[in-house]
Amino acid sequence: MGIIDERDSGTAGAWTALGGAPELVRRVRFTGAGNLEEGPLPVRELARSTVGVCALAAGELAAVRGAGAAEEASPLVVDEGAVATAFVSERHLRVEGRAPVVFAPLSGFWRTADGWVRTHANYPHHAAALVRALDLPAATPEALRAAVAGRTALEVQELAYGAGGLAVAVAQEYGEPQPLVESVRRTGARGRKLGPAPAGRPATGVRVLDLTRVIAGPVATRTLGLLGADVLRVDSPGLPEADDAYADTGFGKRSARLDLAAPGDRAVFEGLLAEADVVVTGYRPGALRRFGLDPADLLERRPGLVVAELCAWGWRGPWAARRGFDSLVQAGYGIAARCAGDGGVPGVLPAQALDHGTGYLVAAGVLRAVAGGGGGWLRFSLAGTASWLVRDLVPARPSAASVAEEYAAEPWLRETGSGYGVVRHAASPFGEWAVGPSRWGTDPAVWLPR
């Protein structure tokens, strides 16, 4: 079993960024073997460090909720096989035996007149916007390839964004440094007093209003759900989630649809908000302002609330308000160029590690804030995690025991019934979900009884 060296480990650095006491890092122990085929960047260290700090935060909350000194001193074991499997959970997913479509035909790298551009068109409205922006004669890879070949990467990028689509010129240099986590405000107000929690479920009774989509935010909230929180995801009826995405990330939560522009649905939402302990948002900065749901507004009304915000590109600069996904941030931040293969074709990390890693960091931040009594506003971004990966992390040094082990995903794969049928899925590094996900948007918009 490997013991981390807090002088140079990613776990210690991330824990410090989250405001954790340095001496607690000694509790984390890594065991087993994981294989993320990390290539030129220390993805394995990112993965195990983000799960490691989440384990620390869960342990801290458990101690606060009555586990006592013995629990505080006990080791927190993180299995690297479970971590490696969870970090590519979308690849392991099978829905009634069917493999999901991870990227749509119009998503990918495309050669331009002066370099490369990365597009993301997994959602139908983004694909339609890309077709409009580039005046494609058909929504096919061949048409897209021909349309971008005579344009610069920057031109394609701006045309796509201008039409509501998603494309990013592949950057050759790393982007500007971004913080891993920002503690924007502590109100000094206390949230609801929490009583004892059962072993392994330190977030029991904590109500989490989940306003996130795709991977990073849903990974955070499915982790909080496994640790005992009552997680209710709320989406607009006009912005459906892909079934495969929800089949992977919908564990540990329920899902309802509310139109915040409709008075009746808004009243229901306000009732949920009034009883929430935590709000996690994953929309681009300013997107919820028209509904009065910016963190500053939320904390003005509920000073004891914990609000965790995450976005793609960070919170400052000209890109802050832009939409983004893990693959686009890899391209725009210089990671795709760093991972380039033969002939200079851009490459990718061996996992959507910015998404998954940020998800575990968000969960850790929420757990720490709840343990501290509530009343705070935290920010995270995929670009912040990217900055940490390329600037601060060094490759993990596996123990002799873990080097001798061979990694296999099978011990960490499960089959569970769900609203979509039987799903094969990756287990969580923190244990087992009791049930599979419901179908997206089909649950009542109510909290469970405490």
C-alpha positions in Angstrom: 0.0 0.0 0.0 1.5 3.3 -1.1 1.9 6.3 1.3 1.8 9.7 -0.4 4.6 12.1 0.1 2.9 15.4 1.1 6.0 17.4 0.0 5.3 17.0 -3.7 2.0 15.1 -4.2 -0.9 16.3 -6.1 -3.2 15.3 -3.2 -1.4 17.6 -0.8 -1.5 20.5 -3.3 -5.2 20.0 -4.1 -6.1 19.6 -0.4 -4.2 22.9 0.4 -6.1 24.6 -2.4 -9.4 23.5 -0.8 -8.3 24.9 2.5 -7.7 21.6 4.2 -5.4 21.1 7.2 -2.1 19.8 5.8 -1.6 17.2 8.5 -4.8 15.3 7.4 -3.2 14.4 4.1 -1.3 11.6 5.9 -4.6 9.7 6.2 -4.8 8.9 2.5 -3.4 5.6 1.3 -3.3 4.4 -2.3 -3.5 0.8 -3.2 -3.9 -1.3 -6.3 -2.9 -0.5 -9.8 -4.5 1.8 -12.4 -3.7 2.3 -16.0 -4.8 5.5 -17.7 -2.0 5.4 -20.3 -1.3 8.9 -19.4 1.2 9.9 -22.2 3.0 13.2 -21.8 1.0 14.6 -18.9 0.5 13.2 -15.4 -3.2 12.1 -15.7 -2.8 9.3 -13.2 -1.7 11.8 -10.6 -4.6 14.1 -11.4 -7.1 11.2 -11.1 -5.8 9.8 -7.8 -5.3 13.2 -6.2 -8.8 14.4 -6.9 -10.3 11.2 -5.6 -7.9 11.4 -2.7 -9.0 14.9 -1.6 -12.6 13.8 -1.9 -12.0 10.9 0.4 -10.3 13.3 2.9 -13.3 15.7 2.7 -15.7 12.9 3.3 -13.7 11.7 6.2 -13.6 15.2 7.7 -17.4 15.5 7.4 -17.8 12.1 9.0 -15.7 13.2 12.0 -17.7 16.4 12.4 -20.9 14.4 12.4 -19.9 12.3 15.4 -17.5 9.6 14.2 -15.0 10.7 16.8 -11.2 10.6 17.2 -10.9 7.0 16.1 -12.5 7.8 12.7 -10.3 10.9 12.3 -7.2 8.8 12.7 -8.1 5.9 10.5 -6.6 5.6 7.1 -8.6 6.4 4.0 -7.8 3.9 1.3 -8.1 4.8 -2.4 -7.9 1.9 -4.9 -6.2 3.1 -8.1 -8.0 0.4 -10.1 -11.4 1.9 -9.0 -10.1 5.4 -9.8 -8.9 4.5 -13.3 -12.2 2.7 -14.1 -14.3 5.5 -12.8 -12.4 8.1 -14.8 -13.5 6.5 -18.1 -16.9 5.5 -16.8 -18.6 6.6 -20.1 -16.5 4.2 -22.1 -17.5 1.2 -19.8 -21.2 2.1 -20.0 -23.5 -0.4 -21.7 -27.2 0.1 -21.8 -29.0 -3.2 -22.4 -25.7 -4.4 -24.0 -25.4 -1.4 -26.3 -22.3 0.8 -26.2 -23.0 4.5 -26.1 -22.0 7.0 -28.8 -19.4 9.1 -27.0 -18.8 11.6 -29.8 -21.2 12.5 -32.6 -20.0 12.5 -36.3 -19.6 16.3 -36.3 -17.5 16.3 -33.1 -13.7 16.0 -33.5 -10.5 17.5 -34.9 -10.6 19.0 -38.4 -7.7 20.4 -40.4 -8.0 24.1 -41.4 -6.0 26.3 -43.7 -3.6 27.2 -40.9 -3.8 24.4 -38.4 -6.6 22.5 -36.6 -10.0 23.1 -35.0 -11.9 21.0 -32.5 -15.7 20.9 -32.7 -18.3 19.6 -30.3 -21.7 18.7 -31.7 -23.0 15.9 -29.5 -26.2 17.8 -28.8 -28.6 18.3 -31.7 -28.9 22.1 -31.2 -25.1 22.4 -31.3 -24.9 20.3 -34.4 -27.6 22.5 -36.1 -25.7 25.6 -35.1 -22.5 24.3 -36.7 -24.3 23.5 -39.9 -25.8 27.0 -40.0 -22.5 28.8 -39.1 -20.5 27.1 -41.9 -23.4 26.9 -44.4 -22.9 23.2 -44.7 -24.8 21.5 -47.6 -25.4 18.4 -45.3 -24.7 17.5 -41.7 -21.9 15.1 -42.6 -18.2 14.8 -41.7 -17.4 15.2 -45.4 -19.2 18.5 -45.7 -17.6 19.8 -42.5 -14.2 18.7 -43.5 -14.5 20.6 -46.9 -16.0 23.7 -45.2 -13.2 24.2 -42.8 -10.3 23.3 -45.1 -10.2 26.7 -46.7 -10.8 28.7 -43.5 -8.5 29.6 -40.6 -9.0 27.8 -37.3 -9.9 31.1 -35.7 -12.4 31.9 -38.4 -14.2 28.6 -37.9 -14.1 29.1 -34.1 -15.7 32.5 -34.3 -18.3 31.6 -36.9 -19.4 28.6 -34.8 -19.6 30.6 -31.5 -21.4 33.4 -33.2 -24.2 31.0 -34.3 -24.4 29.2 -30.9 -22.2 26.3 -31.9 -19.0 25.0 -30.5 -15.6 25.0 -32.1 -12.2 25.9 -30.7 -8.9 26.6 -32.5 -6.2 24.1 -31.3 -3.7 26.2 -29.3 0.0 25.4 -29.5 0.8 27.0 -26.1 -0.7 26.5 -22.7 -3.4 28.9 -21.7 -3.2 31.5 -18.9 -2.8 30.1 -15.4 -6.1 29.6 -13.6 -6.8 28.8 -9.9 -7.7 25.2 -9.0 -10.5 26.5 -6.7 -11.6 29.9 -5.6 -13.3 30.6 -2.3 -15.2 33.7 -3.4 -17.2 34.4 -0.2 -17.8 33.1 3.3 -20.9 34.6 4.7 -20.3 33.7 8.4 -23.9 32.3 8.5 -24.5 28.8 9.6 -26.5 26.3 7.6 -28.9 23.7 9.1 -27.5 21.9 12.0 -26.6 18.3 11.1 -26.9 15.3 13.4 -25.0 12.0 13.4 -24.5 10.2 10.1 -24.1 6.5 9.4 -20.7 5.0 8.6 -19.7 5.6 5.0 -22.6 8.1 4.4 -21.3 11.3 5.9 -23.6 13.5 3.7 -26.8 11.8 4.9 -29.6 14.3 5.1 -27.8 17.0 3.1 -30.1 18.3 0.4 -28.3 19.1 -2.9 -30.0 21.0 -5.7 -28.2 20.0 -8.8 -28.2 22.5 -11.7 -25.5 20.8 -13.8 -25.2 19.0 -17.1 -22.9 16.6 -19.0 -20.0 15.2 -16.9 -18.1 17.4 -14.4 -21.1 18.6 -12.4 -23.0 15.3 -12.6 -19.9 13.4 -11.4 -19.7 15.7 -8.4 -23.4 15.2 -7.5 -23.5 11.5 -8.1 -20.5 11.2 -5.7 -22.4 13.3 -3.1 -25.4 11.1 -3.6 -23.4 8.0 -3.0 -22.1 9.6 0.2 -25.6 10.0 1.5 -26.9 13.3 0.1 -30.4 13.7 -1.2 -29.5 15.0 -4.7 -32.3 16.4 -7.0 -31.2 17.4 -10.4 -33.4 20.1 -12.1 -33.4 20.8 -15.9 -35.4 22.8 -18.3 -37.9 20.8 -20.3 -36.6 22.6 -23.4 -33.0 21.4 -22.9 -33.1 17.6 -22.8 -30.1 15.6 -21.7 -28.7 12.8 -23.8 -30.0 9.4 -22.4 -26.5 7.8 -22.5 -25.0 10.7 -20.6 -27.6 10.5 -17.9 -27.4 6.7 -17.8 -23.8 7.1 -16.8 -24.0 10.1 -14.4 -27.5 9.8 -13.1 -26.6 7.4 -10.2 -27.1 8.7 -6.7 -29.7 11.3 -7.6 -33.2 12.0 -8.9 -34.1 14.1 -11.9 -37.0 16.5 -12.5 -37.9 19.1 -15.1 -39.0 22.6 -14.3 -39.5 25.6 -16.5 -38.2 28.5 -14.4 -40.0 31.0 -16.7 -43.4 29.4 -15.9 -44.9 30.8 -12.6 -46.1 27.4 -11.3 -42.8 25.6 -12.0 -40.9 28.6 -10.5 -42.9 28.4 -7.3 -42.0 24.7 -7.0 -38.3 25.5 -7.6 -38.4 28.2 -4.9 -39.9 25.7 -2.5 -37.0 23.3 -3.2 -34.4 26.1 -2.9 -35.9 27.1 0.5 -35.0 23.7 1.9 -31.7 23.1 0.1 -28.4 22.9 1.9 -26.3 23.0 -1.2 -26.7 24.3 -4.8 -24.3 23.1 -7.5 -24.4 25.0 -10.8 -22.6 24.0 -14.0 -23.9 26.6 -16.5 -21.6 29.2 -18.1 -21.1 32.4 -16.0 -24.1 34.6 -16.0 -26.4 32.1 -17.6 -28.7 31.9 -14.5 -28.7 35.6 -13.8 -32.0 36.3 -15.6 -33.6 33.9 -13.1 -32.1 35.6 -10.1 -30.0 32.6 -9.4 -26.5 33.9 -9.4 -24.6 32.8 -6.3 -24.6 36.3 -4.9 -28.4 36.4 -5.2 -28.7 33.0 -3.6 -26.5 33.9 -0.7 -28.3 37.2 -0.2 -31.5 35.2 0.3 -30.0 32.2 2.1 -26.7 33.2 3.8 -26.2 29.7 5.2 -26.3 28.0 1.8 -23.3 26.3 0.2 -23.0 27.3 -3.5 -20.5 25.6 -5.8 -20.1 27.0 -9.3 -18.2 25.3 -12.1 -17.6 26.4 -15.7 -15.4 25.5 -18.6 -13.0 28.4 -19.2 -12.6 30.1 -15.8 -14.1 33.2 -14.3 -12.1 36.0 -15.9 -11.0 37.1 -19.4 -12.8 37.1 -22.8 -13.6 33.4 -22.7 -15.2 33.3 -19.3 -18.8 33.5 -20.6 -18.3 30.9 -23.4 -19.7 27.5 -23.4 -17.2 24.6 -23.3 -16.7 20.9 -22.7 -13.6 18.9 -21.7 -12.6 18.2 -25.2 -12.7 21.9 -26.2 -10.8 23.0 -23.2 -8.1 20.4 -24.0 -7.9 21.9 -27.5 -8.0 25.6 -26.5 -5.6 25.2 -23.5 -2.8 23.6 -25.4 -3.2 20.0 -24.1 -4.3 18.6 -27.5 -1.2 20.0 -29.1 0.9 18.6 -26.3 -0.6 15.2 -26.9 -0.2 15.4 -30.7 0.7 12.2 -32.6 2.5 11.5 -35.8 2.2 14.3 -38.4 1.2 16.8 -35.8 -2.4 15.5 -35.6 -3.8 16.8 -32.2 -4.3 14.2 -29.5 -6.3 13.8 -26.3 -5.8 12.8 -22.8 -6.5 9.1 -22.1 -9.7 10.2 -20.2 -11.9 13.2 -20.0 -9.9 13.9 -17.0 -10.7 17.6 -16.7 -14.3 16.7 -16.3 -13.9 13.8 -13.9 -11.2 15.4 -11.9 -13.1 18.7 -11.5 -16.2 16.7 -10.5 -14.3 15.1 -7.6 -12.9 18.5 -6.6 -16.3 20.0 -6.6 -17.6 17.2 -4.4 -14.7 17.7 -2.0 -15.2 21.4 -1.8 -18.9 20.9 -1.0 -18.2 18.3 1.7 -15.6 20.6 3.3 -18.0 23.6 3.2 -20.8 21.5 4.8 -18.3 20.3 7.5 -17.5 23.9 8.2 -21.1 24.8 8.8 -22.1 26.2 5.4 -22.4 29.7 4.3 -20.0 29.9 1.3 -19.4 30.3 -2.4 -16.8 28.2 -4.2 -15.7 28.3 -7.9 -14.1 25.6 -10.0 -13.4 25.3 -13.8 -12.1 22.8 -16.3 -9.5 25.4 -17.2 -8.4 25.6 -13.6 -7.9 21.8 -13.5 -6.1 22.0 -16.9 -3.7 24.6 -15.5 -3.0 22.5 -12.5 -2.4 19.4 -14.7 0.1 21.1 -17.0 1.9 23.3 -14.4 1.8 21.8 -11.0 1.5 18.0 -11.1 4.3 15.6 -11.3 3.9 11.9 -12.2 2.8 9.7 -9.3 5.4 7.4 -7.9 3.7 4.1 -7.5 4.7 1.8 -4.6 6.5 -1.4 -5.2 3.3 -3.3 -4.3 1.2 -1.4 -6.9 3.9 -1.9 -9.6 3.6 -5.6 -9.1 -0.2 -5.6 -9.6 -1.9 -5.6 -13.0 -4.8 -3.4 -13.7 -8.1 -4.8 -15.0 -11.3 -2.9 -15.2 -13.6 -6.0 -14.6 -13.4 -6.0 -10.8 -14.9 -2.5 -10.9 -17.7 -3.0 -13.3 -21.3 -3.6 -12.2 -24.7 -4.4 -13.7 -27.6 -2.6 -12.2 -31.3 -2.1 -13.2 -32.2 1.4 -14.2 -34.9 3.5 -15.9 -33.1 2.6 -19.1 -32.9 -1.1 -18.5 -29.9 -3.0 -17.3 -26.8 -0.9 -17.4 -23.2 -2.0 -17.1 -21.3 0.8 -15.3 -18.2 1.6 -13.4 -18.4 1.5 -9.7 -17.6 4.5 -7.6 -14.2 4.7 -5.8 -16.3 5.3 -2.7 -18.6 2.3 -2.8 -21.8 1.0 -4.4 -24.9 2.9 -5.5 -28.0 1.2 -4.1 -30.0 1.6 -7.3 -29.5 2.7 -10.9 -30.5 6.0 -12.4 -34.1 6.8 -13.2 -34.9 8.1 -16.7 -33.9 11.8 -17.1 -36.6 14.2 -16.0 -39.1 11.7 -14.7 -38.9 12.1 -10.9 -41.2 14.3 -8.8 -39.7 17.7 -8.0 -39.7 17.1 -4.2 -37.2 16.4 -1.5 -37.1 13.0 0.2 -38.3 12.9 3.8 -35.4 13.4 6.2 
